[in-house]
Every structure is written in structure tokens, then in C-alpha cells.
Amino acid sequence: MVGVTGFRPNEPIPLPEAALPREAGMQMPVQDLRSLPDTARTRRRDPHAWMPRLFVFGGAALVAGLLIHEMYAVLTVARMTPIEAVMLALFAINISWIALAFTTALAGMATLLSGRHVADVPPQDGRLPNERTAILIPAYNENAAQVFAAAAAIGESLAEADAADCFDIFVLSDTTDPDAWIAEEAAFRAVLRRPGKRARVFYRRRHRNTERKAGNVADWCKRFGAAYPCFVVLDADSLMEADTLVRMALAMEADPALGLLQTVPAVVNRNTLFARLQQFAGRVYGPVMSAGLAAWARRDGNYWGHNAIIRTRAFAESAGLPHLRGRPPFGGHILSHDFVEAALMRRAGWDVVLAPTLGGSYEESPPSLIDLATRDRRWCQGNLQHAKVLFARGLRWPSRAHMAMGIMSYVASPVWLIFLIAGLLLALQAQFIRPEYFTDEFQLFPTWPSIDSERAIGLFLMTMTILFLPKLFGLAVALCNGALRRGLGGPARAVAGVLTESVVSALLAPIMMAIQSGAVADTLMGRDAGWQPQRRDDGSVPFSEVFRRHRAHMGLGIVLGGSAWAVSPQVFAWMSPAVAGLVLAAALSALTARRDVGLALRRIGILTIPEERSEPDILRRAEAAAADLAEAMGPPREACMRLSADPALLAFHRASLVPDTPHGRGGIDETLVLGLARLENAQSLEDAVRYLSPREKLAVLANPEGLDHLALLPRAEAAE
């Protein structure tokens, strides 16, 4: 059970500008994946869950079975060869995945058109929550003005809704860049100086970002969680409207068994062609997929790591993550923590619910294919790591299904690639290798690799149909929704958007196949993804960088295309969609990363979303707050220079420091010692900035003695 230690009223401590409230800690025990928890509750029965699950999974099995049988018929004109057997197995894996997406979208369309939702969150009706909820914004080397603008915008919108006293906002920093750290403190103080009423905003930076975002949230629970019955988790690029936050808090109060309520955030605020494709797809196709997922998951839902509200006691007592055995990438702390936390909460008897129709929840997306690949590399490792959690004791089968689907979302790419290569090998064998008429095993007829071409064309068309139909389901639902239809620019522009998105996505698909196949291979070879901050602006990527990142993909396309052409023009035509995307990888990646191309389509109303035609208030607030904070903070500055120029900021920084236990050899922080030694040799502050490495600067700025050394150094320009 959760134990409360040192609980005191949640009032600010006497630090400058009240950086943090008084601590109200709680225990968060690490869970054992090999034994059942002692705190498990009795789960509520859901007698109606079997119907949508039978429809989705049974329907997917039926569709996949029919297509697998058709593929078998295509390959078994004569006796099946080993290569054909491999092709059949790979086809079975991928078509099962495609069929599941198809039946999920079909269930989602039926749910949305019928208006029957499992997780409808009732309207606010003027009510306010009785208890205070925390809003957590984890940050890691982000743009400080934008992160704190989100906090300010949310806090001010809550005040306008008379709900400021119902929420506290925490910016939880794991930043390791010293310049970004001091910029965060400057942004925090700028938020507190903004006029007007808002929900309280607090700021905390950890000395060591152990276990990344999961450790960041767990640290908050252990220090402050007892004062807040529930907390909302956002990302650094997330926003939520006040009405949505209030409705979620009321839903948690109304249902004591509800442990986690996940929203489906809309992707907004992006202008590159690549990001606009994602925004449009999320707005048109996303609702049917999320509604279908909610229809079969019901109370066994999933958690996506942000834009969700969580019951603090449920999370603390059941979702403490263990370290997995072995070394990274499969061992160590759990990267994709959200799926596992949801599974552990559900194991303990708490309901985990997806609310697909609850609006007012927003996030941003990577602006380019290269940025998506960087994020995807980390997600790939985290999802594959779930193979070690998949068979943990006591998990509900839907929770295992969520993790298996996450694994399959990355495994599908190398399966597709190997399938293409196997098909090419089959064609090469038929064209250049003399058939093995009679094997060692007695048989009346020779073994000759051949396929039924007419059935193969029919199978291809059927596969493309179930692959494309979810897009049409989403379009149909969008056209039936008046507000959404108008937000997309009307029926004609909505259809044009679907066609544009489908064509460009089809060209990008083989590039993503190659990228994800490489990520899977890297993970299997033991290469850790690390933790790289995300690029969140709309700036284009230099073509030299684009070419460097895609040259291997282009080489793969040339090899596949050349091999296919060597066999026959027919085989080349079959391979041409994949070959075209790979050969043009650098050009497509550069083109889709361009902001001007995306804005040109926006001007003619293609790939637009409702939030662009009628911008939500929270987005306007955040944009205005970011501009105000950037002006108040001034131009980007080096950390020591910023502190030297702002005595009030220096005083706040010094007062906010907390003692840190040395963690080097023999209890000595070698980085700090070296940094202090460099300060001894510095004749000016400019010398110190030039001498210190980023890690040494970080250690010095986190140490009172280091700050004293810096304070004694004169500015070279002042001395002159």
C-alpha cells in the first residue's frame, strides 16, 4: 500500500518566487514482474466486452485467413519451394497486422457513426472538481520559452474558467544542457512576473535524470504526490484546454475505480509538408482507429505517456517500474514506460480507459522524416524491449495485446523488406537457376518454382483494398461530421487531401520501412538508442544532412531496382513502388521537410485541419505567451553570462540549489573538481566559459562553491 511520509499542507516554501510547494511524499514500490502484487483490487466485470473483441480479432483472423489461403493458392501451382514457404510465412505475419488495422477501423467507424462510446466523458455543466489536480510538464533540453508558455497558457485558461484553484502546474526538468537550464529558470521567473491570475506554476530540475521521463514522474510522486489525488501528464509540446482538464478531473472523482483516462491528442501547429501530412492523417483517419481501439479495449486500455490523467495512489502503488535483467538495449530501465505502467495498473485492478471523442487535447509532431526517424529509433528500442515484459505474471490479455501490437508496429517493416527480397529471389531463381527437377526425395513430378499470375494480381488488389479502406472509413466519418467537414475545407478539399496524403505516404512508406528495419537491426545488435532531445521547430534540414541520412536507403533502392530489372520488366514493375520511394529518399525527405511547400498547400486549402480555420483559444494563448516570454528573456545567452547579467536570477538560482551526494569514485565528483580547477586558472568570466566543458559547467552551476568562484571573476569587457 502507499505510505505517506511527512505530509504537510501544500503551501509554497520560502524560496524566491516559490519554486516548489512543500513536499508531501509517498512510497512508490518497484513492482515484481514475476509475482502478483499484494495490492490488487477486484476488477469490475464487463459482460459486453466480448462482442467488439470478437468482431475485431475474429474479423481480422477471418480476413487474414482468406488472404493467406489465397496466397497459398498463388504459390502452390506446383510443389512449394523453400523460398515460397518463407514468402508465405512473411505474408501471413504482415497481412494479419494489416487485417487487424482494417477491422479496428471498421469497428471505429461503426462506433462513431452510431454515437455509442464506451468512454464518453460527461460535460462540465458548470461544476468544478472538489480536489486539486497536478499538471506535470516534463522537459529535457527544450526551448524554455515554449515550455513555460504552455504552462502559462494552461494556467491562465484555467483561471478564466474559475478553475485556477483546482490545479497546480509543475514543470519537471531533466535538462542536461547548462545554457538551457538557466534559460528555464529565467523563463520560470518571467512567467511569475506575467500580470493576471493563473493556476500556480512550479519548477523543479533533477540533478540526475535517472530512468528518463518515467523516473522524472516517479520522482514527483515520491516528493509531492500525496498532496494531489490525481495528476495530468503532458509532453513538452502538449497543450490541453481548461474545459478538458476540468472534465477529466470530474470523471476521476465520479469513478473511484478509474485509474487512468487517456485522451487522443490532435496534432497541431506544424507547417512543413511532412508534418501537415501527419496532422491531416491524425484528424481524418485517427478518430476511426482510436474509436475502434477504445471499442475493443474498453477498461483494458492503454497509456501513451502524455495527455492523460492518472490517479496518483493507483499509479504509485502499482506502476513502479523495475529494471530489466541484462544490459541495454533490452535490459536496464524500461524506455517505453507508458505501455508497461498501464498494464501494471490494470493488473492491480484499476480501470484504464481511452476517451477517443474528448477534444481539447493537442500535441505537436516531428517536422521532418529525419526528426521522426530519430524519435522512432528510441521508440523502436522501447517497444522491442517489451518482449521481456510481455509474459509478466498477472497481466490481462488485452494489455499483452497492446504490447504485442507495439512490437509488431516495428517488426512489420523488416518482415515487409524480407518479403520483397524473397520475392526477388524467387524471380531470380525462376529466371536464371536451372530448376531442380528431381530432389533426393522420391516424387513423380519435378519441383519447379512457379506462381499463379492472375490470382497474384487479384491478391494484390485485395491487399491494397484492405490497406486503403481505413482511410475511406475516416473520410466517410469526417464528411458526416459537419464541423469537421467544414474544418477540412469542405468535401472536395477533404477528398483532395486524402488523395495527396495517400500518394505522398505511399512514396514515403518504403523509406520508413528501411528506417525501421535499420532500427530493429540496431536494437537486435545491442546498440543503445540513447536519449536525444527532439527538434520541435519548423526549420528545414540542410540537404547535405538529408543525403547523408538517406544514402543507404537510396543504395538499397538501386540494388533492388537493378536486380528486378535484370529479371524482367514485369518484376521491375511489381517492385517499382518500393524502388521509387527508396531511390528518391533524399529528394522526398528534403521536399517534405520544406515549410514553404506545406504553406503553399495550406493557402489552397489542401491538408488543412479545423484548428487552422478556427484556432482554439489555448493555442493562441500559448503562441502569445511564447512571444512575450522570449522578449522578456532576451536573446539566447550562455548560462554564466546570463547569471552575471541578472543578479535576481542568480539569487533565485542559488536559493533553488539542493545538496547533491557526490557520486564519483571515493565519493568525489571528478567533473566538479576539474571544473573548479579550471575556474582557478581563469582570469575572467569569458575565460571560464571558454575553459569549461558542458558537463563541467553543469557541475559548477549546481555547486555553491562553483557559483562563488564564478561570482569573483570579472568580465573581460568591464576590465577593459
Summary of the structure (lengths in Angstrom):
residues: 720
radius of gyration: 27.8
end to end distance: 64.2
largest distance: 99.0
contacts: 2491
relative contact order: 0.12
helix: 59%
strand: 8%
